[in-house]
Amino acid sequence: MCANFKPLTYSQLQALNLPPIPFEYLDEVYPAYTTPLLFKSELGLEWRDVMFGLVPKWATDLSSAKKTYNARSETLLQRSSFFEAAAKCNFGVIPVTEFYEAKYIDGKPQRWCVRRKDGEAFFIAAIYEICRLDGDIIRSAAMITMDAIDHPMMKEFHEPGDVKRSVIVIPHERLHEWLDLKTPDIQSFIEGFPVDEFECMHVPRQTATKISPQLNFFD
């Protein structure tokens, strides 16, 4: 489960030779916040400012975003929240600097970050939807996750037990292949990110000016 992350920075954007992002965004994101999503249209690579937490077309309000920010890869075509977006192959990526997970030490959750050792941004697989709610166009997205019970790094996170999840990282060299998908079968992309390229460390939360319920989860 990933409920908190930092989007890519301007310098990381330049290093990846990506198009400029034509809007401002927060430097730390929680469910129901907005964040940049990269996808491909007939015009090429494009950015959209999306809500973190997918709002399906049948939603009557935005509250679902706080429950649909992660989408299990195994059930994309089974969950009503994600079925239509998956069937339409609405796949994009959310580029991040680092994301945060809970590691339980002595029975208490600590906030740890996962990031690339070289400082580059990386692409997290995402599924997005566009709907109209009370006359407003709502663009939203969820990160796609996979089973991580055997992943050397991610199996150490989340509550003790046999359920471990990880976001799916799209390798830089497979970005266009992912964005060009014309099938909801994403099996070839479901693999744990290479541990030798990433690092994790304890990062206690800082005092925030805007308190989110998610912040209070960690010591």
N, C-alpha and C positions, 0 to 999 in steps of 0.2 A: 504494500500500500504506500503510495506517495501522496501526501496531502500538503506538502510545503516544499517550495524550491525557489531558486533564484534564476531568472531568465538570463540569456546571454547579454554580455555588455557590448558597447559600441566597438571597442577594440577587437573583441572576439568576432563580431559581425564582419569587420573589415578583413580579419585574418582568413575567414572562410570565403571571402569574395561573394558574399550574398547581397542581394538588392537592399538599398536603404529601407529602414522601417519608417513609414510615414506618419507615425503617431507616437505619443509618449506612453510609457508603461512603468509600473512599479518595479522596484528592484528586489522585491520578495513577494511571493504569491501564495495564497491559501485558497481553498474552495470558495467559489462565488466571486473571486477577484478576477480581473481581466489580465490576459497575457498574450504575447505574440504567437501566432500559429503560422507556420510556413506550409504552403500547399502549391500544387501546380494547376494552372488553368490553360486555356488555349493561348494565353499571352505569355506563358512561361511561369517562373517562380513568382509567387505573390504572398504578401503578408496580410493577415487579418487580425484584428483585435478581438479576441474571443473570451468568453467566460470560462473559467476553469471549473468544469462540471457540466456534463452534457444535458441540455434541455431538449427532450424529445418533442416532436411535433404535436403530440397529444397533451402536453403539459398545460395546466391552467395557470401556473405561476412559476416563479424562478426557484422555489424551494428545493426542487429536485437536484439542483446543482451541487448541493452540499452532501449528496449521497451518490452521485454518479460521476465523480471526478476520476475514478479508476474503472476500467472495463476489462474484465477477464477475457483473455484471448480464447479460452475454451468455450465461452458461451456468448460470443458476439451475436450469433444468429439465433440465439434462444431467448435472450433477454429483450423484453419489449422496448426498453429504453434505448437499446443500441441496434436493434434488428434493421430498421430502415436505413440508418446511416451505413451500416456494414454492407447491406445488400447493394447500396449505391456506390460502394467503394469510396466513401468519403474519408480518405486517409491523408493525414498530414504529419508534421512533426512539431514538437514543442522544443526548441533549442534551449538548453539550460547550462548554467555555470556549475551548479551543484544542486543536489536534492537531499532532503533530510528524512531520516528514518529513526525509529525508536529501537534502542538496544537496551535490553533489561539487565541491569546490574544489581545483584542482591534484591531482586524482585521489584525494582523501581525502574521506570523508563528514563533513559537518557537520550538527549538529542544528538545524533551523529549525522555528519554530512558525507556524501559520496561525490567524488569529483575526479576528473582526469588528472593524472600526474603532471602532464605537460601544460596544464592551465587552459587548454582549448575548450570551447563549448562543445557539447555533444547533443545528438538528436534523439529525443524520446518519441517513440511511435505514438500517434494520436489518432483518434477518430472524431470527426466533427459533424455538426448539424446546423442547419439554418431553419429557423421557424419564425412565425409571426405570432406575437402575443400582445393582446390589447392594442393592436395597430402598430406595434414596434417590431422591427426586425431584430431577432436575437441570434447571435452567432455564438456557439459554445463548443467545447471539446472536452474529451476525456483522454487520459493517458492509458495505453493498453498494457496490461500486465501479464505475467507468466508465472508458472510454478517455479519456485526457487529453492526447494528443499535440498537440492544437491549443489547449489551454487556456493563456491567457497567463501564468498563475502556476504551475499545477501541472506544466507541461511542463519546468520548470526543476529538478524534483526527481527522485529515484531515480537509479539507475546510468545512465551515458551509454549511449545506444542509442535504439531506436525504440519501446520499450515504456514508456509512461507511464500511470499510473493515478491516479485521484482518488476520494475518497469522494463520494457523492451527497448534496448538501445539500437538504433539503426546506424550501422557503420557509415562513415562519411562517403566511402566509395560506393555504397548501395543506396544513397539518398534518392537518386532519380528513379531507380528501379522500384523503390517503395512508393514514391509519389505517382508513378505511372501504372500502378496496379489496376487491373480491370477485373479482378476476381476477389471475392471476400476470403479466399483461402490464403492465409498469411503464414502458413506453417513453416515455410523456408526462412522466415525472419525470426522465428521463436527460438532464440538461443541466448544463453547468458552472456553478458558483456565480458571481455577478457580482463581478468583480475590484474594481470601484470601492467595494464595501462591505467588502472584506477587506484585510488586510495580512499580510505575513510578515517575519520577522526571525530572525537568528541567535541561538540561545539555548543556549549550552553546557550540558550536563547538570550538575546539582548532585550533590554527594556524597550517596548514598542509603544509608539504613539497611538496606534490603532489596535485594540485588543481583539483577537479572534478566539472563539472557543477552542480552536485547535492549539493555540499557544499554551493554554493552561494544561495541556496533556503532559508536557514535559517538565521535569524538575529544572 
